[in-house]
Amino acid sequence: MYRDILQELVASTPGAIGALFLDWEGEAVEVVGDRPLDADEHGLKITGAYQGIFLTQLRDLCSRLDAGRPHRFKIDFETTRVFSCDLKEGYYLVLVVDTTGNEAVAWRALEGCRDRLMPEL
């Protein structure tokens, strides 16, 4: 079920490299890749785990500032863009796209995927 949802996300997002559904410890519940990142799925898992670290730090910062809970964030790299959104109970979703991907399209696809995953949690 999760795999099908992530496969649809990757297939419907131009420039998508992969998508991950992860738990509160940064462990991949499901990973779908369209092409290699760092030569294999391991690179996607590492990217996802680091997004979890960043998300935890962002949650802590927002809490200290009384800014509310963060919903999403993006990190741009030289050859990729990494989009992340918080789900619930520590789960989160990551979409990795190359630099040809359109940011608005990626966010819409990620939010649609999020909407499909939320009832399953």
N, C-alpha and C positions, 0 to 999 in steps of 0.2 A: 504494500500500500504506500509506504513512504517513498520507496524507490520509484514507483510510477509517478508520484507527484513531482519528485525531483527531476525525473527524466523529462517530463513535460516542461518544467521550468527551463532546463538546459536547451531543449529542442526549440522552444519558442522565443529564446533570447538571442538575437544576433550577436556573434562574438563570444558567446558563453564558452568557458573552458570547463567549468564544473560547478556543482552545487553540493552543499553539505548540510545535514541536519545533525546538530550536536547537542550533547547533554551538558549539565552544569560543570562537569569536570574537563570539558574540552574533548571528550571521547566522541568519535563519529558514530552516530546511530545508523546513518546511511550516507553514502557518498556516490555521486554520479559524475563521471568525467566524460567529456566529449573528445578530449585530446590530452596528451601528457603535459603535466606541469612538473618540472624537475624530474622528468623522465618517467614518472609513474604516479599512481594514486597516493603514494606516501607524501608527495609534495602538497597535494590538496589537503590531506589530513593535518599536516604541519601548519599550513595557512589557517585552517579552521581552528586549530587549537590556540594559535596566537590571537585570533580574533576574539576568542573567549577571554583571554587574559586582558585584552584591551577593553572588552565590554565590561568585565568586572571592575576595572579601574574607572571606567566612565560612569558606571552605576554608583561607585563610591564617591566620586567627585560630585555628581549630581545630587547625591544625598547630602553631602556636606554643605553644598550651596543651596539646599532646599529648592532645587530647580525642577523636581519631578523626575520621573523615570524616563531614561532615554529609550527611544523606540528604534532608531536606526542610526548607522554611521557608515562612512565610506573612507577607504584609504586608497590613494592613487600611487602606483609605482611606475617605474619606467615603461614596463611592457604589459602591466595588468592593472585592473581596478578591482577592489574587493568590497562588495556591498554586504552589510550585515544587518540583521534585524533581530530584536529580542522577541521571544515568544512568551512563554510563561514557565514558572517553576524552574528557572535556570536554563531552559532549552533555548537554542537560538539557531538561526538559519544564515548561511553564507552563500553568496553567489560570486564566482570569480569570472571576470570577462577580460578579453583583451582590449587594447586601447581603441579598436574600431567600434566597440559597442557604444550605443547611445545611452547616456545616463538615465534619461527619463523612461525609456523603454525598459531598462534593467530594473529600475525601482518599481514600475508598474507590475512587471512580471514577478518580482520578489514579493511584493505585497499580495498579489493574487495567490502565490504559493503559500504565503503565511496564512491567508484566510482559509485555505484548504487544509492546512496542517492543524490549526488551532482546535477544531472540534475533535480531532483524534488524540489530543493530549489529555 
